[in-house]
Amino acid sequence: MIAAIGRHCLTLALLGAAWACAAAFLSGGFGDRTLFRSSRRALHAVTALLACTAGLLITANLTDDFRLWVVASYSNRTLSAFYKVSALWGSQAGSLLLWALVLSAFTSLVLVQYRRSGDVQLPFVAAVLAGIQVFFLAALNFASHPFTLLANPPPDGNGLNPQLQTPLMVIHPPCLYLGYVGFSVPYAFAMAALFTGRLGDIWIHRTRRWTIFSWFFLGVGILLGSYWAYIELGWGGYWAWDPV
């Protein structure tokens, strides 16, 4: 049941992001506010679908559902609940899902933040963010699907790499992702300024807080990564620091 619902959620999220991207671009090009409202609703739906998907994958980890390859590969019965949650981003598929979830949450936040502005740049901002989302959701659906079922599920999983069983595993990757993904918002506003020909400093003022927010979390992530590699045997210390 979890696998089926998760697959449907990811498929619907990809379709919703693709529609939102196309509708937002058309809205910006033709000034059709109806299309933009449709795009905005689709992006909020993508956020809800990805939140549901992440919740399902965490539930699969917590309940030891070893039918899923990602659970069998990165969790086991003896792993504490603390690390079973962080096993979500222990795999490539889970990391892509976390990235897509943070991006969709930031996209919804931008749309809510400027919902009454009526700015002609906003449809292009939504289109760029939706386009980035399409890339990551396509990778999840076609290259690294977290809800692939194993033909012969094992009685127990491989577990999380012992080097990753540290509280830093819970803090460090999300901090990096908040920083990485946060910079998508200034990028989207910059692209929207180019599309509309409005190259003044308004978009810079609008994204100042987003830039500081992203810079802060990326900096925290780098510092945590350097500390983590310094205390972990075999990771080479500060100058070879980042484990993720």
C-alpha positions in Angstrom: 0.0 0.0 0.0 2.8 2.4 0.9 4.7 1.7 -2.3 1.6 2.2 -4.5 0.5 5.4 -2.8 4.1 6.7 -3.0 4.4 5.9 -6.7 1.2 7.7 -7.5 2.1 10.7 -5.4 5.5 11.1 -7.2 3.8 10.7 -10.6 1.1 13.2 -9.8 3.8 15.6 -8.5 5.7 15.4 -11.7 2.6 16.0 -13.8 1.6 18.9 -11.6 5.0 20.5 -11.7 5.1 20.2 -15.5 1.7 21.7 -15.9 2.6 24.5 -13.4 5.8 25.3 -15.4 3.9 25.5 -18.7 0.9 27.4 -17.4 3.1 29.9 -15.6 5.2 30.6 -18.6 2.1 31.1 -20.8 0.6 33.3 -18.1 3.6 35.5 -18.0 3.8 35.7 -21.8 0.1 36.4 -22.4 -0.9 38.1 -19.2 -3.5 35.4 -18.4 -4.1 35.5 -14.7 -6.4 32.5 -14.8 -3.5 30.4 -16.0 -1.3 31.7 -13.2 -3.9 30.9 -10.6 -4.0 27.3 -12.0 -0.2 27.1 -11.9 -0.2 28.4 -8.3 -2.7 25.8 -7.2 -0.7 23.0 -9.0 2.5 24.1 -7.2 0.7 24.0 -3.8 -0.6 20.5 -4.7 2.9 19.4 -5.5 4.1 20.5 -2.1 1.3 18.5 -0.4 2.1 15.4 -2.6 5.8 15.5 -1.7 5.1 16.0 2.0 2.9 12.9 1.8 5.6 11.0 -0.1 8.3 11.9 2.5 5.9 10.9 5.3 5.3 7.6 3.6 9.0 6.9 3.2 9.7 7.8 6.8 6.8 5.5 7.9 8.3 2.7 5.8 11.6 3.1 7.6 10.0 3.2 11.0 7.9 0.1 10.3 10.8 -1.9 8.8 9.1 -2.3 5.4 11.9 -4.1 3.7 9.9 -4.7 0.6 11.2 -1.2 -0.5 14.7 -1.4 -1.7 15.6 2.0 -0.1 14.5 0.7 3.3 16.3 -2.6 2.9 19.5 -0.8 1.8 19.6 1.9 4.4 17.7 0.8 7.5 17.4 -2.3 9.7 15.5 -3.5 12.7 18.1 -2.5 15.3 18.4 1.1 14.0 17.0 3.6 16.4 14.0 5.7 15.3 16.2 8.8 15.4 18.4 7.3 12.6 15.5 5.7 10.8 14.2 9.2 10.2 17.6 10.4 9.0 17.9 7.4 6.7 15.4 9.3 4.5 18.3 11.2 3.1 20.9 8.4 3.5 20.2 7.3 -0.1 20.3 9.1 -3.4 16.6 8.6 -3.9 15.9 10.0 -0.4 18.2 12.9 -0.9 16.5 13.8 -4.2 13.1 13.6 -2.4 14.3 15.9 0.4 15.6 18.3 -2.2 12.3 18.3 -4.1 10.3 18.7 -0.9 12.3 21.7 0.3 12.1 23.3 -3.1 8.3 22.8 -3.3 7.9 24.2 0.2 10.0 27.3 -0.7 8.0 27.7 -3.9 4.7 27.7 -2.0 6.1 30.1 0.5 7.1 32.6 -2.3 3.7 32.3 -3.9 2.0 33.0 -0.6 4.4 35.8 0.2 3.6 37.6 -3.0 0.1 36.4 -3.7 -1.4 40.0 -3.7 1.5 41.8 -5.5 0.2 41.4 -9.0 3.8 41.6 -10.3 4.3 40.6 -13.9 7.5 38.9 -12.8 5.8 36.5 -10.5 4.5 34.0 -13.2 8.1 33.7 -14.5 9.4 33.2 -11.0 6.9 30.3 -10.5 7.8 28.9 -14.0 11.5 28.8 -13.2 11.0 27.2 -9.8 8.5 24.7 -11.4 11.0 23.9 -14.1 13.7 23.1 -11.5 11.1 20.9 -9.7 10.4 19.0 -12.9 14.1 18.1 -13.2 14.3 16.6 -9.7 10.9 14.9 -10.0 11.9 13.3 -13.3 15.0 12.0 -11.7 13.0 10.5 -8.9 10.4 8.9 -11.2 12.7 7.6 -13.9 16.3 7.2 -12.5 16.1 6.7 -8.7 12.6 5.8 -7.6 12.4 5.3 -3.8 9.3 3.1 -4.0 10.7 0.3 -6.1 9.8 -3.1 -4.6 12.2 -6.0 -4.1 11.2 -9.3 -5.6 12.6 -11.1 -2.6 12.5 -8.9 0.5 15.2 -9.7 3.1 14.2 -10.5 6.7 16.4 -7.5 7.8 18.0 -4.6 6.1 21.6 -3.5 5.6 21.3 -0.6 8.0 22.7 2.9 7.8 26.5 3.2 7.4 28.0 3.3 10.9 29.9 6.5 10.0 26.6 8.2 9.4 25.1 7.1 12.7 25.7 10.4 14.5 23.5 13.3 15.4 25.3 15.3 12.8 23.6 13.1 10.1 20.3 14.5 11.3 21.4 18.2 11.2 24.1 18.5 8.5 22.3 17.4 5.3 19.1 19.4 6.0 21.2 22.5 6.7 23.0 22.1 3.4 19.8 21.5 1.5 18.1 24.6 3.0 21.1 26.6 1.8 21.4 24.9 -1.7 17.7 25.0 -2.5 17.2 28.5 -0.9 19.4 30.0 -3.6 16.9 28.8 -6.2 14.6 31.7 -5.2 17.0 34.5 -6.0 17.9 32.6 -9.2 14.2 32.5 -10.2 13.7 36.2 -9.5 16.9 37.0 -11.5 15.6 35.0 -14.5 12.2 36.6 -14.2 13.8 40.0 -14.4 15.6 39.0 -17.6 12.4 37.6 -19.1 10.4 40.7 -18.4 13.2 43.2 -19.1 12.9 44.8 -15.7 16.5 44.8 -14.7 16.3 47.3 -11.9 17.1 46.5 -8.3 13.6 45.6 -7.2 14.2 41.8 -7.5 17.4 42.2 -5.5 15.6 43.8 -2.6 12.9 41.1 -2.8 15.4 38.3 -2.6 17.8 39.8 0.0 16.3 37.9 2.9 16.2 34.7 0.9 19.9 35.2 0.0 20.9 35.8 3.7 18.8 32.8 4.8 20.4 30.5 2.2 23.9 31.8 2.9 23.4 31.3 6.7 22.3 27.6 6.4 24.8 26.8 3.7 27.5 28.2 6.0 26.2 26.3 9.0 26.2 23.1 6.8 29.8 23.6 5.7 31.0 24.2 9.3 29.1 21.1 10.5 30.6 19.1 7.7 34.1 20.2 8.4 33.7 19.4 12.1 32.2 16.0 11.3 35.0 15.1 9.0 37.6 16.2 11.5 36.2 13.9 14.3 35.5 10.9 11.9 38.4 8.6 11.4 39.4 8.2 7.8 37.7 11.4 6.4 40.9 13.4 6.3 40.1 16.3 8.6 39.1 19.8 7.6 40.7 20.0 4.1 38.9 16.9 3.0 35.8 17.5 5.0 32.4 17.1 3.4 31.0 13.6 3.9 27.8 14.2 1.9 
